[in-house]
Amino acid sequence: MQFATKNSKCKQRYGLYKCGCGKNFRAIIKDIKSGHTKSCGCYNLKMISFRSTTHGLSRHRIFSVWKDMIDRTNNKNHPSYKDYGARGITVCDRWINVANFIEDMYHSFEDGLSIDRRNNDGNYEPSNCRWVTKEVQTRNTRKLHKHNTSGYRGITYMSSRKKWKAQIKIFGVSKHLGLFLTKEDAAKAYDSYVVENNLEHTKNFS
């Protein structure tokens, strides 16, 4: 606990943080939690430079991420519209303006990461979006592999046993969950494992 300035009348609870740029800095804890403070100060400098550079916005990868997000939720001709806009997935009003999207997401952006919705049935909005690796996004997608014939995630038919096998892949390693008489039971076993182990994998049943 300390005074913010020499003339402050109230004390604030401060914490020591490490910025994404590597620099350690002190900040009021409630400002960090609310998102008011997002860095040691380098983020604001980056944003000022970013916005003041002529055409810099349209050349940055984060702009293409934003544009693709807008297109697949609004453009019926977009190849992925059926999986987003057609399902009722929308972009929040605040993010229709690319500057607001950058303000909310640029501080945690890194090359190689993709935007991901925590709730796969939720909309594109600050509370539901994050940057993740391709592996995490694959776990959290509702799309099934093109060779999937069961219609359920992680379920394949074992013709030699005449049963349905349930398995799940965690960090590249497949885990066998059992054999079942019906693919529905196998899918339920898959979902139960996801819930019991608090995994980010998309479940077969809502």
C-alpha positions in Angstrom: 0.0 0.0 0.0 1.4 3.4 -0.9 0.4 6.9 -1.9 0.2 7.5 -5.6 1.9 10.9 -5.3 3.3 13.1 -2.5 0.0 15.0 -2.4 -2.3 12.0 -2.4 -4.8 11.6 0.5 -5.6 8.0 -0.1 -3.3 5.0 -0.4 -3.6 2.5 -3.2 -2.5 -1.2 -3.4 0.3 -1.6 -5.9 1.8 -4.6 -7.5 5.0 -5.4 -9.4 4.5 -6.6 -12.9 6.5 -7.7 -15.9 5.6 -6.1 -19.2 5.4 -8.1 -22.5 8.5 -6.1 -23.6 10.4 -7.5 -20.6 10.5 -4.4 -18.4 9.4 -4.6 -14.8 7.0 -1.9 -13.6 4.8 -0.9 -10.7 1.1 -0.3 -11.2 -2.1 0.0 -9.2 -3.6 -3.5 -9.0 -7.2 -2.4 -9.7 -6.0 -0.6 -12.9 -4.4 -3.9 -14.1 -7.5 -5.9 -13.4 -9.8 -3.4 -15.1 -7.5 -3.3 -18.2 -6.9 0.4 -17.8 -3.2 -0.2 -17.5 -1.9 -2.7 -20.1 1.8 -2.2 -20.1 4.8 -0.3 -18.7 3.9 2.4 -21.1 5.4 0.9 -24.2 1.9 -0.1 -25.5 0.7 3.5 -25.6 3.9 4.5 -27.5 3.4 1.7 -30.0 -0.2 2.6 -30.5 0.6 6.3 -31.1 3.3 5.3 -33.6 1.1 2.6 -35.2 -1.8 5.1 -35.7 0.4 7.9 -37.0 2.1 5.8 -39.7 0.6 6.4 -43.1 -1.2 3.2 -44.2 0.6 1.3 -41.5 -2.7 -0.1 -40.3 -3.6 -1.8 -43.5 -0.2 -3.5 -43.8 -0.2 -4.9 -40.3 -1.3 -8.6 -39.9 -3.7 -7.6 -37.1 -5.6 -5.6 -39.7 -6.1 -8.7 -41.9 -7.2 -10.7 -38.8 -9.8 -8.0 -38.2 -11.0 -7.9 -41.8 -11.3 -11.6 -42.1 -13.3 -11.6 -38.8 -15.7 -9.0 -40.2 -16.0 -10.9 -43.6 -16.7 -14.3 -42.2 -19.5 -13.0 -40.0 -21.1 -10.6 -42.5 -20.1 -11.6 -46.1 -22.3 -14.4 -47.4 -19.8 -15.0 -50.1 -17.0 -15.7 -47.7 -16.0 -19.4 -47.7 -16.3 -19.6 -43.9 -19.6 -17.7 -43.6 -21.6 -20.9 -43.1 -19.5 -21.6 -39.9 -19.8 -18.1 -38.5 -22.4 -15.6 -39.8 -24.9 -18.3 -40.8 -24.7 -19.6 -37.3 -25.5 -16.3 -35.8 -21.9 -15.4 -34.7 -21.4 -11.7 -34.8 -18.8 -9.0 -34.1 -19.6 -6.7 -31.2 -20.4 -3.1 -32.0 -17.2 -1.8 -30.5 -15.1 -4.0 -32.8 -16.8 -2.8 -36.0 -14.3 0.0 -35.7 -10.8 -1.5 -36.3 -9.2 1.1 -34.0 -11.1 -0.2 -31.1 -10.2 -3.8 -32.0 -6.5 -2.9 -32.0 -6.8 -1.0 -28.7 -8.3 -4.1 -27.0 -6.2 -6.8 -28.6 -2.9 -5.4 -29.8 -1.2 -5.5 -26.4 -1.4 -9.3 -26.3 -0.8 -9.9 -30.0 2.2 -11.9 -31.2 3.2 -13.2 -34.6 2.1 -16.8 -35.1 -1.0 -16.6 -32.9 -4.6 -16.6 -34.1 -7.7 -15.0 -32.7 -9.9 -17.5 -30.8 -13.3 -17.4 -29.1 -13.2 -19.1 -25.7 -16.9 -20.0 -26.1 -17.1 -21.5 -29.6 -20.8 -20.5 -29.8 -20.1 -17.0 -28.5 -19.5 -13.8 -30.5 -16.3 -11.9 -31.2 -16.0 -9.5 -28.3 -13.3 -8.6 -25.7 -14.5 -10.9 -23.0 -14.7 -13.9 -25.3 -11.5 -13.5 -27.4 -7.8 -14.2 -27.0 -4.7 -15.0 -29.1 -3.8 -18.7 -29.1 -1.5 -21.1 -30.9 -2.7 -23.2 -33.8 -2.9 -26.3 -31.5 -5.2 -24.6 -29.0 -7.4 -23.2 -31.8 -7.7 -26.7 -33.3 -8.8 -28.1 -29.9 -11.5 -25.4 -29.7 -12.9 -25.6 -33.1 -16.3 -27.1 -34.0 -15.1 -28.2 -37.4 -14.6 -32.0 -37.7 -11.7 -33.5 -39.6 -12.5 -34.1 -43.3 -12.0 -37.8 -42.8 -14.4 -38.0 -39.9 -17.2 -40.5 -40.6 -18.9 -40.7 -37.2 -20.1 -37.2 -37.0 -18.6 -36.8 -33.5 -15.3 -35.5 -32.3 -12.8 -38.1 -31.3 -15.0 -41.0 -32.3 -14.1 -43.7 -34.8 -15.6 -47.1 -35.7 -13.5 -50.2 -34.9 -14.8 -52.8 -37.5 -12.7 -55.6 -36.0 -14.4 -55.1 -32.6 -17.7 -53.8 -34.0 -17.6 -51.0 -31.5 -17.0 -47.3 -31.4 -13.7 -46.0 -30.0 -13.4 -42.7 -28.1 -10.0 -41.0 -27.9 -8.8 -37.5 -27.3 -5.5 -35.8 -28.3 -3.8 -33.7 -25.6 -0.6 -31.8 -26.5 -0.1 -34.1 -29.5 -0.6 -37.4 -27.6 -3.7 -39.5 -28.1 -5.4 -41.0 -25.0 -7.8 -44.0 -25.4 -11.1 -43.4 -23.5 -12.7 -46.8 -24.2 -14.9 -48.8 -26.6 -18.7 -48.4 -26.8 -21.6 -50.0 -28.5 -23.0 -46.8 -29.9 -21.2 -43.7 -31.2 -23.5 -41.5 -29.1 -22.2 -43.2 -25.9 -18.6 -42.8 -27.1 -19.2 -39.1 -27.8 -20.7 -38.7 -24.3 -17.6 -40.4 -22.8 -15.4 -37.9 -24.8 -17.4 -35.0 -23.4 -17.2 -36.3 -19.8 -13.5 -36.5 -20.0 -13.3 -32.9 -21.3 -15.4 -31.6 -18.4 -13.8 -33.7 -15.7 -10.3 -32.6 -16.7 -11.3 -29.0 -17.4 -10.0 -29.2 -21.0 -10.5 -26.5 -23.7 -11.6 -29.1 -26.3 -15.0 -28.5 -27.9 -17.6 -31.0 -26.7 -19.8 -33.0 -29.0 -23.0 -32.0 -27.1 -23.8 -28.6 -25.8 
